[in-house]
Amino acid sequence: MKSMDQEEFARQNIFGLGQENTAYAQFFVGNSYLNPLTVPGQCPVFLANVTFEPGCRNNWHIHHAKAGGGQLLICTAGEGWYQEEGRPAVSLAPGMVITIPAGVKHWHGAKQDSWFSHIAVEVPGTDPSTEWLEAVSDRDYAHLDGGAGRETV
């Protein structure tokens, strides 16, 4: 359910806003927030609730690993977008799960008119890393909410 009202969204966002995501701000257009749900070193799988303000999205990026790896997105509140290179963007809503294999160039974030949260799950792998790439252009992003180039899962 779309939500521009931050207080209403906070009631929907059951895993919490967390702190401003300053460590990765250079890889985002707009503001994002990070609420870790597991502690590195205490759990072999890292999970975090990532919240995007309306219009916020991360840059194109690739999760690499020699074996295994990748990412899962579990959509929890608001509405957003996910897109793999060369494919139409997918409209995201709570309850949807996106599986991103290692080596796939992609981006994800909020719609222009909604806050959005997902749990990001780092899939265990051998020598995992993230390669951050170019930002999603304002033009391409604005085109999504215009109705073209999108699909639902």
Disulfide bonds with the S-S distance in Angstrom:
none
